[in-house]
Amino acid sequence: MIWYILAAFFPCVLVVIFSTITRNKWIGTIVTLILIGASIYKGFFHDEWIIFLDVVSILAGYIIVDQLKMHKNENFRG
């Protein structure tokens, strides 16, 4: 059960974090897709529903970053 909960929220958080750090919503989404794709390729997923939840969560993270314009945060000085 914990795997489904993590699959529903963790990729969304990754997209938000990577997009905020890189200040680019596309790079944040692509980096998250690469991480999830590599773990699928290595066989760390046990069920197709987890992959589906990951994709939906990545999409939700992209929408959150796009709506809140977190990728254009000028207050962050890195």
C-alpha positions in Angstrom: 0.0 0.0 0.0 2.9 2.4 0.8 4.2 2.0 -2.8 1.0 3.4 -4.2 1.0 6.4 -1.9 4.6 7.1 -2.7 3.9 6.7 -6.4 1.1 9.2 -6.2 3.1 12.0 -4.5 6.8 11.5 -4.8 7.2 12.3 -8.6 5.0 15.4 -8.2 7.4 16.7 -5.4 10.4 15.9 -7.6 9.0 17.9 -10.5 8.4 20.9 -8.2 11.8 20.7 -6.6 13.8 20.2 -9.8 11.8 22.9 -11.6 12.4 25.4 -8.8 16.1 24.6 -8.6 16.7 24.8 -12.4 14.1 27.6 -12.9 12.8 25.7 -15.9 9.6 23.6 -15.8 10.7 21.5 -18.8 14.1 20.5 -17.4 12.5 19.6 -14.0 9.9 17.4 -15.8 12.5 15.8 -18.0 14.9 15.0 -15.1 12.0 13.4 -13.2 11.0 11.4 -16.2 14.6 10.2 -16.6 14.8 9.2 -13.0 11.5 7.3 -13.1 12.3 5.7 -16.5 15.7 4.5 -15.2 14.1 2.9 -12.1 11.5 1.2 -14.4 14.3 0.0 -16.7 16.2 -1.4 -13.7 13.0 -3.3 -12.5 12.2 -1.5 -9.3 8.5 -1.4 -10.1 6.3 -4.3 -9.3 3.0 -3.3 -10.8 1.6 -1.4 -13.8 -0.6 0.7 -11.6 2.5 2.2 -9.9 3.8 3.3 -13.3 0.4 4.8 -14.1 0.3 6.7 -10.8 3.9 8.0 -11.5 2.9 9.4 -14.8 -0.2 11.1 -13.4 1.8 12.5 -10.5 4.4 13.9 -12.9 1.6 15.5 -14.9 0.2 17.0 -11.7 3.6 18.4 -10.7 4.0 20.0 -14.1 0.6 21.6 -13.8 1.4 22.8 -10.3 4.7 24.4 -11.4 3.0 26.0 -14.4 0.1 27.4 -12.5 2.1 28.8 -9.6 4.9 29.9 -11.9 7.5 28.4 -9.5 10.0 28.0 -12.3 10.1 31.8 -12.6 10.9 32.5 -9.0 13.2 35.5 -8.9 13.6 35.6 -5.1 15.8 32.5 -5.2 19.5 33.4 -5.6 21.5 30.3 -6.3 
